[in-house]
Amino acid sequence: MSLYVKLRYILKVISAVAWVFVLSVTYYACSWDNPPGFAQTIRSWIGNEASFPSLFILAIVIYLSPNMLVAVFFLFPSIYQFLERLNYRIVMLMIWGHR
């Protein structure tokens, strides 16, 4: 196994652990009426009013965005082929998980 494959697996594990933390904290912050400590701080970042979207829902949308991007690439393969030819780092990062 090459170094890049090992690095990719390590980054995926780190990413999974980070998402477990983020999703659990945001769920905890948004599910309680008066959450204590750190969850209250997170809740205050976007506001406590009902008109704001739930921070947990926002975290889920961000978590699922790579899967939505893959669905777009599946439906429109010409977009993926065009992006694959570009030599921008942000585009390479976006399609890195797709390969």
Order of alpha helices (4+ residues) and beta strands (2+ residues): alpha-alpha-alpha-alpha-alpha
